[in-house]
Amino acid sequence: MNKKRMWTVLLLFTLVATGCLSRPGALREAAPEDVGMDSNRLGRLNAVVNTAISRGDFPGAVLLVARKGHVVFRRAYGFRQWIPSRHPMRVDDIFDMASVTKPVATAASIMVLLEQGRLRLWDPVTDYVPNFKPFVKEEEGEKIEIGDARLWHLLTHTSGLPPYTNAEDVKAVYGKPCPTESLVHYIAGLDKISAPGEEFHYSCLGFITLAHIIQRITGYGVDQFAQKYIFHPLGMTDTFYSPGKDILSRCVPTEIQGRIPSVGVVHDPLAMLQGGVSGNAGLFSTADDLCRFSQMMLNGGVLDGIRIFSPLTVERMTEIFGRTAFAGRGLGWDLDSDYSTNGGDIFGADSFGHSGYTGTSIWMDPETETILIFLTNRVHPVDGGAVLSTRSKVANVVAASILDP
């Protein structure tokens, strides 16, 4: 049996065993060589991921690679759960996406509203959050307010908001669950650490604020809006906030809470405080669903005849935003910031993606039409796993397997 045929048979066997072959809306499958990749080089991924698991960096992972509209590699590694008993990882398991929520749900929803003519990136944040406190600078003993943060400041993490705030402090004021509107009122009153557009500070608080703005404009929470305008049209049937009891058996556990793993409950404290729906975290998804979203982006905003964005909107979202080029960020997406190591060292300057605290990662390269989804459960059973180095190595192996750009 030749190498290409052997790879195809192995891929088909995996798909049949996991039930993914017949899944409605799944992307087409191909052998790596069919899309200009080398299967032997791509096979190095197994050693990279298994080595990390053997070190105890994370219990397990799901890794998916697609190129030119075809899935060429999809595999589950290790365990979805270590405690209280061990259960093998499955390729269709559902992960707490953590900060991958930011571009896939929140920023995407903001850009849908922009295309609908219901907001503009230059809108002052105070149009929607009147008490949004400006940056205060002292000069010669006099306090000077430097304000007017815009929506694009929130999307590029240059609004001056601090990275995070203590959920227990908010809970002491507003209780639990805390309405997003109340949390945003609290966030707006925080001291800013820089003037708008001057410094990059990766901030969950900015995306919580954006989710509130979505609700102010539409009457929908970010969960409902993204489901209606993005996930449902794309056939992302395993992507949602707050998983129901009927699918908890497919959700990958996170930290142990009183001897019991947290399953289907968002890991992020501020998202948890809001009942699981937030602009910074709270989304649950699978590798296959994220691949559909990614392919839509690489296709210029369309998938299977369903258009989510115009090609120009995708271009603006996924290029470094000119007014804050120092940040290395697009509109919700990461291109060249200190957080972009999940893209590795080989993919080009136009590649983009995002990572999540729980161990999730998504990366796309328009130049080579490549998608890389790498999902781990590094916060199980405790928040101490390591994934940064492995993400980069995985991306490098994938990029190095492309022999026909």
N, C-alpha and C positions, 0 to 999 in steps of 0.2 A: 504494500500500500504506500503510495507516495505521500510526501509531507503535507501537501495541500489537502488531499482527500482525508488523511488521518485527522487533521485539525478540524475539518468540517464535520466528520463523524463524531468526534469528541464534543464539539459545540452542540450538535443536534441532540446527543445523548443527554447533555446537561439541561438543555431546554425542555426536553420531554419529561425528564425526571422532576423538574421543578414546576412544570405546568406553564412555563412562560411562552412556549411555542405557539399556543393557541390563544394567547391573550389578545383581546380586541385592541386594535390601535398600536400594537407593539411595532417598533421599528424593524425593518428587514434585517436578516442576519447575513453575514458573509465571512468567508475565510480571510484572514489578514492579507494574504497575497492578492486577493481580488481587488483590494483598495490601496495597493502600493505599500503594504507593511510586511515585515518579516516575522513570521510566527515564532521562530527560534528566539529572536531578540525579545519579542513580546512575552515569551514564556519566562523570561527572567523575573517577571513580576512575582511569580510564585515564591521564589527565594526571598525577595525583598520583604514581602508581607509576612511570610511564615517566620522569618528571622525576628521581626518585630514582635510577633505574637509569642514566640518562644522566650523572648526577653521579658515578657509580661507587660509590654507597652500598652496593649489593649487586648481584650478577650477575642475579638473577631472583627471581620470586615466584609464588606461587599464592594467589589471593584468592577466597574463597567467602562469599557472603551468603545467608542464609535468613531467611524471616519467616513466621510462622504455619504452620510445618510444610512450607514449600515453598522450594526453592532458586530464587533469582531472579537470581543472578549467580555465575558460576564461570569464572575465566579464569587462564591462565598467561601470565607476562610474562618477557621476557628469556631468560637462559640458566641452565640448571642447572649448567653447568660452563664455566669459562673456560680452564683449563689442565689437561692439555697441549693440548687442542683444544676448540672450542666446540660445545656441544650445547644445543638449545633446551629450555626448561622445558616440562613437560607437567603437565596438571591432576591426574593420578593419581600423580605422583612422590612418593616416600617421603622424609620429612625426619627428621633427628635432632631430636627435640622438646626436648632439654635440660630446662630446669626445668618445662616443661609436664607432665613426668613426675610432679611433686609432687602436683598435685591429681588428675590423670586416673588415675594408677596407685596411688600410695602412699596419699594421703588417702582416696581412694575405697575402697581395700581395708580401711583401718582402720575406715571407717564400715560396711562390710559385716560386719566382725567385731563391731562394736558392736551392730548389729541382730541378730546371731546370739547375743548374750549372752555372748560370749567375752572381752570386755574392757569397760572403762568409761573415759571420758575422765579421770576423777579418779584412775585408777591411778597411783601413783608410778612414775616411770621406773625407780627402783631395784628394783621388783618384777621387772623383766626384765633390767636391766643393773645388777647389784649394786654395781659400782665407780663408778657415776655420781657424780662429784665435786661436792659442793655449792659454792655461792658462799661465799667467805670474806671477811668484812668485818673491818677493824681498827678497834677503838674503845679509845682510851686505852691503846694498846700491846698490847691483847689481841685475839687472833684469834677471831672468832665465825663459826660456820658457819650459813649460811642456806640451807636445802635444801628437799627435797621438791618438785622439779619434777614436774609431772604430764604426762600424754600431751597434754592440751590446750595446754600450754606449747609442746611441740614443734610442734604443728600450726599455732600462731599466731606462731611465731618469737619467743617471749618466755621461753624456757627459761634464757637466760643463756649459751648456747653461742656461741662466736665464729662468724663467717660461714663460714669455710673453714679448711683446714689443708693444709700442703704435702705433696703426694702423694709427693715424693721422700723426705721425712723418714719417712713411713710405710713406704715401700718398703725403706728402709735397715734397718728393724726387722723387718718381716714378709715381705719379698720380694714377688715378683709372679708370678702373681696373688695378691692378698691376700684371704683369706676375710673376708666381711662381719663375722663375729663378732670377728675380730682387729681390724679397723678400728674397730669400735664400742667395743671395749675401749680402744683408743688415744684415741678421741674422748672417752670418758667421763672419762678422766684429765686432760683439758685444763682449765686454769684457766677458770672462768666469768667473764664480763665484767660480769654484773649478777645480782641476785637474781631468782628466778623470778617472772614477772609484772610486773616493774618497768620493763623497757625492751624496745623492739622492735629486734632485730638479725636481719635476714634471714639465715637459716642453712641451708646445704646439709647441715650435720652433723646437724641435728635430724631431717631426713627420711631420712638414711642410718640413723640410730638407729631410726626407725619401721619401716623395711624389715626390720631385724633382729628387731624385736618381732613383726612378722607371721610371720617364719620360726620364731621361738621358740614361738609359739602354735599354728601350723598344720602345721609341717613343710615348708611350701612357701616357695620364694623369692617375692619380690614379683612377679616375672615370671610364675611359674606360677599364683599365686593370682589375680592380676588377669585373666589369660587365662581361667581357669576360671569366675570369678564375674562378670566384667564384659565383657571384650572378645568372647569367644565368644558369650555369650547375646545381645549387641547386634548380632551380625553384623559386627563390626569386623575384617574379614578381613585388612586390611593394617596391623594394629597389633600390635606385638610388640617384644621385646628381641632383640638380636643377630641381625640379618637373615641368612638363609641365602644361600649362593652363587647359588642359582637366581633370586634377586630383586635382586641387587646392581646390575643394569642399571637398576633403577628408583630406586635410592637417590641422593639428592642429595649430591654431595661436600662435604666441609668443608675443613679446612686442608691445605695441601701438606706432606707429610712426606717429605723427601728426594727432591724432584722429582715425587713421585707423590701425587695427591689421596687423602685418607682417605675411603673409601667404605664405608658400612655399619658403621663402627667409631665408637663413641661418642666425642664430642669432649671431654667433661668428664674431667679427669685422675683424680679419685677414682673415678668410675664405671669408667673404663678400667682402673684398678688392680684393681678387683674382677672383671675379666673381662667388663665390659659391663652387668652387672645391678646396679642401685643404686636407692635410694629417692629420690635427688635428680635423677637423670638416667639416660638409657639407653634410654628409650622411642623407638621409631620409628613414624611414622604418616603418614596422608594427610589432606588437607582434608576429603574425604568421610567418612572414619571419624570424625574429630573432630566433624563436623557431626552424625553419629548420636549420639555421646555427649552433645553439647550439647542436642540435641532431647530426649533422655531427661531431662536435667536440667530443661529448661523445661516438660516434661510432668509434672513432679512425681515423677520416678523411674521412668517406664515408657515403653517404645517398642515399637510393633507387638505389644502384648499381653504383652511380656516386662518384668516388674518387677524392677528392680535395687535401688531404695530406696523406702522409704515417703515420702509427701509431706512428713511432718514432718521426716524426716531431711534431705531436700533443703533445707527451710527453715532448719534449724539450720546446715547446712554453708555456706549462702550468705548469711548475715546476719553483720554485724560481731559478733564474740564479745564479749559484754557485759563480762566481767571484764578484758578487755584492749582496750577500745574505742579507746584511744590508738593502737593498732597499725594500725587500719583493715583488719584481716584477718578472714576467716571461718575455717572449719575446712579449711585447705588452699587456700582461694581468696582472691584479692585483691579488695577492694572500694574502699578509699580510702586506700591507703598511698602512699608516695612512688614505688612501683613501678607504680602503676595508670594511668599516662598512656596505655597502650594502649587504654583505654576512651574516650579523647577527652574533650571538654568538654560534650557535649550529652546523652548518655545519663544516665538518672536514678540516684538514690542506691542503688537496689536492683540495679543491674547489677554484674556480677562477671566475673572471668576470671583469666588468668595469662599470663605471657610466658616465653620461654626465651632463653638466652644466644646460641644459634646464629642467632637472628633469627625465632623462631616466636612466635605470639600467638594466643590464643583469648579471645573476649569474648561475653557473653550479657546480654541485657536482658529480664527477665521482664515489665516493664511494656508493652513494645511487641512482645514475642515475637520478638525479633531475635537472630540469631546472626552473628558475624563471625569468620571464620578467615583469618588473614593469615600466610603462611609464606614466609620468605625464607632465603637462604643467605649471610648477611652475613659469615660467617667463611671464605668461599672467595674467593680462594685463600689469603688470610692473614687473621688475626684483627684486622681493622681497619675493618670496615664499620660503617655507621651506619644505625639503623632507628627510633630512638625518636621523632623528629619525624614521620616518615612514618606510623608506627602511629597517632599521634593524629589526623593529617590524614585518614587513611583512615576512622577511626571517625567523625569529624565529618561527612564526606561521606555516609556510610551513614545516620547519624542524621538528617541534614538532608533526606534523600530520603524520609523517612516523612511522608506528608501526611495519612494517615488512621490516627491512633493507635488 
